[in-house]
Amino acid sequence: MIQQRSLAAILLVSAAFGLPRTCLAVNTIFWNTASFADFSKGTLKGLSLSADGQLSLAPKFDSVFDSDQALIWSAVVDNKGNVFVGTGHDGKVFKVDGNGSSSLFFDAAELDVLALALDADQTLYVATSPDGKIYKVTSEGKASVFFDPEDKFIWDMSFDRKGNLLAATGNKGKIYKVSKEGKGDVFYDSGQSNIICLAIDEAGNVVAGSDPDGYVYRISSDGKPFVVYDSTMREIHEVEIDSKGSIYFVAINGGAGGSVSESKGSGAELISGDSVTVSLSLSSQTDKKTQVVEETPAFKPTLGRSSRRDSGGLKSGIFRIAADNSVEALWTSATETIYGLQLRPDNSVLFSTGNKGRIYLLKPNKKFNLLLETTEEQTTKLVPSGSDVFACTSNLAKIYRLGSVVNTQGSYESEVKDSQGVSTWGSIHWRAAVPEGASLKIHTRSGNTKKPDKSWSDWSKAYTVADGEPIQSPRARYVQYKVAFTTTNQNSPRLEQLSVPYLQQNLAPEIKAISILPPGVAFQRVPGLSTPRSPVSMVDQGSAEASGASDAIPQAAAASIPPRRAFQKGAQSFSWDAEDDNGDELTYSIYFRGETESEWRLLKKDVDDKFYTLEADTLPDGKYLVKVVASDSPSNPQPVSLSADFVSTLFHLDNTPPQIQVANQAMQSRSAVVRFKASDSVSALRKAEVSLDGKDWEMVFSADGIVDSKTEEFEIKTGNLEAGEHAVALRVYDATGNVAIGKATLVVK
């Protein structure tokens, strides 16, 4: 039965919460989980997540072997179903039989077992590093050195049809061909630092991947190389060949943060990253305690270079090279590093990453499922065994069996949602397919700490009505939900979408500051660019929620386009900084009062902008304060809307020019001395200029040497004047830009 909810049900429930609505903002916000990106933020236990965002029960994933090692580097399965795994940093090989019984099969003198291979007789070959050797280990666990090259690392091994062993090495980037007798020669010298992986196709060609240039080579049986593809990435990490001869490979970028690291800081990061220097000081070839290892953050396989060129910000990807050498990207990621790769008989691809130890299934049509998240940090190797797959993990090193039947139960725990304030929860809704024999149970909890702790509420009882059931968890800032999946007959429920509506507690707006602009500056709105008020309706919200967008409900109205500033005589402008934590739309009222007055008078109400200009002559000259009151009433009903106010500093309004008087004038022979007195009742004087007989204005200082007071005296001395009448003019400016001119008339006989 498929349970669905309607948009009408959402709106009805949202509009009819059974809780008091005092101090609640009007707009309902919907926390919606409906896509792969949404669901992947939570924790999956025993569940799969499809690319189109559906949760369902995952295949069974049972623990087979739990070692005391940090890492599993390599793994093979023999024809009896025994699993052999090579570990680090103790250089051990473990054997796990079909019943899950485990034993230490081989203990090497070197630190790490990077590669394993089985010959036609199912004899195990073990490649160790550093100062790599290849050991031949019999079924009884007796080991002998089979091949000992000069190279530091042996990354991979594979047998050809003639029984020769091909070994990929570093740090000189060579491939060796070793005969059945253990005689080895250089098969191909790549000139790279490392050959990381190799495989052999039906024609006997060796397909290999390199580091640090990220090349895919095809090398003929006589050693003739051809670069099939230059990935532009740092390293070719895995390579496999299908029955049609298509080459599948993993390319990764070193230094991108996807390295496999040991838990609790116990050692180096060991796959993909920066360089490592390994030095051995051995008093005995078999005494590991005397080995000295100097490690910088990573070991395999990068050796200190950065990515050689831009690859579009990718961290890793899976690619396929067809028989005609055309290349196709099957899956890429900028956040996850791929480690394990395994081709399936149905042409699907199983691969694992270092993000929560994830295992993905990539279908032939390129659609993918997040098959499961393991309990380990990285899943490093995938090894097929019949219809099952053995998954090897690191931190700590374990082996799991990935089966073909689904779990009988699983759970999903969402991320913790921060509602940005104490909120009231609405009715939870979900869309799911629940077949017969399956069940789906959903619970919620809430609290006021970012991480759930003992102060959080208990998980609620299970919700059963998919079309909407009131959330029982108490009002709080944070909320979380979990979903329990069960089946009794292998029919898994499928969760497609879940929505949690909430109303934030209404918080009062805040005005942080009022700025007083210089006199004469006016705000002018740019024509045609103002943004009108645009409240969000419940229908808008419901439509956005129903469309599958997470947190799609807009908050408040958009901010106005900033106005222009222009000179306007007598204008006085203000601007203020205001915000609302709920995202509510705000409206403003502006009040004023004189310096000595006690009552505030309304100047302008219902102002949508965060600025205002007083026109000239609006108020008499004097000293004033303004108060701006912000209200969230556009987003809340009047009985519950909240407001806040802020008072400016004192400012002057002065639209009256200064007064100028001629205090004294006297003739001295053919020159004159004129004394002016200038004053202003509100503002201080700032500048004075003098002109004789209409000539150019020249700056003049007051008698005390600085023009800075409401009253100033000026003494003007002329030079020798010709006989006749002359005019001495004084022009004075006050602090608000008002100007006055006074004149004295002189007669020279």
C-alpha positions, 0 to 999 in steps of 0.5 A: 500500500502506498501512503500519500499526503495531499497539499490541502492536508499540509495547509490545513494542519499547518493552519490549525496547530493545537498549541497557543500561537502567542509569540509565534511567527506566522510563516511555516517552514518545512524541513523536507527530506526528499533527495539523495543529498537530503537523506545522505546527511543522516545515518543509515544502518542496514539501509540502502539509498537510491540515487533518486532518494529512496530509502530501503533495506540493504543487503545483509552485511555480516561480520566474518573476521575482526583482526587486531590490525589497523589496515587491510591492504590486499585480499584474494579468495581461493577456489575453496572459498578461503579468504586471505587478507594482507594487513599493515603495519605488522605485515601479517596474512590471515586466512578465513575459511568458509565457516568464518574460522580464522588463523594467522597464515603468514607473518612477514618481516616487512611492515605491510602486505600490499598485494596477494595473488594465487597461481593456477595451483592456488598457491599464495604469493605475498608481496611485502613493502617497504624493501619489497619481496615476494614470498611463495607460501604453501598451503601449510603456511611455509614461506620462501622468498620467491622474488626480491627486486631492488624496488621499495614497494610492490603494489600489485600482482597478477598471473598471465596465461603462461603462469608468469607473475607480473609485479607492479612496483615503485618507486621507480615505476617498473613492471617485472615478469617473474617466471615459475622458477622465480627468475624476474626481469623488467617487463616495462619501465614506465618512467613513472614513480609507481605502477599502482595496479595491473590486470591482464586481458584475453589477448595477454596484454597487460593493462596498468595504471600509474602515479603520479601522471595517472596514465592507463597503459596497455602493454603488449606481451612483448613489452610494447606500451601504449597510453590508452588514456591520460586521466589528468588525475594523480593516480590510477588506483584500481583496474579491471577488465570485463568479458568484452575487453572494456577496461574499468578503472578508478582514478583519484587525486592525491592530497585531496583528503581521502586517505585511509588513516589509522584510528586514534592517531596510531599511525600514518594515513595509508592510501592516497595523500602526500609522501612518506619516508620509510627507513629500515635499520634491521639488526635481524631480518626478522625482528620488526621491533628494530624497524624505524619508520619516519612517516609524514601523513600518507603512505600509498601511493603518492610520493610528494607531488601535487596534482599535476593539472586541474581535473575539475575539482574531482577527488575520484571517479570510475571510468570505462574504456571501450574496445575502440579506446573511447572513454566514458565517466561512469561516476565521479565525486568531488567529496569521496575517494574510491578504494575498492572496485569489483565488476559484477556478472550483470555488468553492474559495478560494485565500489567502495569509498572512504566516506563512512565506509560506503559501498555503492552499486552502479548499474549499467544505466549509470544509476547508482544506489548507496548500497550501505554504510559500514560501521568502519571509516573506509572500505578498502577492498571488495572480493567476490566469492560466488554470489557473495562479496567480501568487503575489507575495511580499515580502522580497524581491519575487518572482513564482512560478507555482503549477501544477496538477501536483504536485512530483516530490519534497519534504521535511519537517523536524520541529521539534527535540524537547527530551526534557528530558535525555539520552535513549535512543531507541526504535523509530520508527513511522509510518503512511502511504499509499505508492502505486505509483511513490511513496516515503517515506524517514525519517531521524533525527539527535540532539545536545545543542544546542538548534539543530542544528550540527556537533556533531549526529550525521549523518542516519541511513540511511533507516528502512524498517519502518513498524511499528517500527525501532530509531532509530540516532541516538545518545543525546542530549537533542535529536532531529529527524526528516526525511521525503523524499517522491518520486513518478514518476507524480504519485501522492503518498505521504501521511504521517499519523502518526509516533512517536518513543519515548524513555526519559530518562536517570534523574536523581537527585531533589533536595531543595531545603529542609526547613522546621521549623514552630513547636512545637505545629503539626501537619499534618492531612490533609483527609479524602477529599482525598488523592491516591493514588499512580498510576503510569503503566503501559505499557498506559496509555502505548501507549493514549495514543500510539495515540490520537494525542495528542502527548507524552500520557504523564503524568509521575509521580504527582500532588501531594498535597492540601495538609494543614491546620495545627492546634495540637497540644500537643507536636507538631513538624512538618516539610515539604520541597521536592523534585522530580525532573527526570524527573518520577518519582514519589518516596517519602521516608524520614525519619531523626533523630539527636541533636546530639552523636550520629553515627548516623542512626536511621530514624524513618519510611520509605515516606512519600508526602507532603512533610510529617511530624509528630512526635507528643508524647513520640516522642523525649526532650527535646533538640536534634535534626536530621532527614534526609529521603531522597528516592528515585525507586524507585516509577518505577524498578527497585531496581537503578537507582533513585536517591536524594538527601538533605537535612539540616535545621537544629538544632531543639529537642524540649521536652515538659517544663515549666519548674521554678519555685522560691520563692527567698525571701519576706519581709514588710514591714509589710503588704506582701510581696516574693517572689523566684521562680527559674524554669528549663528544661533545654532551651528558653529561657523566653519569658513570665511572668505573676503572680496574687494570690489567684486574680485575673487574670493580669498580665504580669511581667518578670524581674529583668534586664528581659527573659524570654529565658534558660533561667534567670530570677529574678522579684521580685514586690512586693505592695501592702498586704494585709489580715490573713490568708493570701494566695497569690502564683502565678507562671506561666512559659512556655518557647519550645516552649509548655510552662507551669509554675506556682509558688506562695508562701503569705503570712500577714499578722498 
